[in-house]
Amino acid sequence: MSKPYKDLQSKMSAKQRTESAKLTKQMLSEIALCELRQSLKLTQNQVAESLQIKQPSLAKIEKQNDMFISTLARIINALGGKLKIIAAFPDQEVLLAQFTKQNRH
């Protein structure tokens, strides 16, 4: 029989709770598009309606490994967010401004 996480968490040491929170944050920072939508408690129908597309089209997009940046930006906007593209280098991270709406030419 499974136990509620809160019951397990209450038995953890402070160090274990900190490690658990760190792992949770890491897992949430590496999430699939469909999992992101689900974590925001939005259905495919709700997001598709916002995008003015049909639900099966959104389902297909969510399964893609490659898509236009503009498509991804539209979906993130429909989820209530803003897409930022960051180039990560060993010594720094750089926000690529050419993909923000303000900087389109």
Secondary structure, DSSP 8 states (H G I E B T S, - for coil): ----HHHHHHTS-HHHHHHHHHHHHHHHHS--HHHHHHHTT--HHHHHHHHTS-HHHHHHHHH-S---HHHHHHHHHHTT-----EEE-SS-EEE-GGGSGGG--
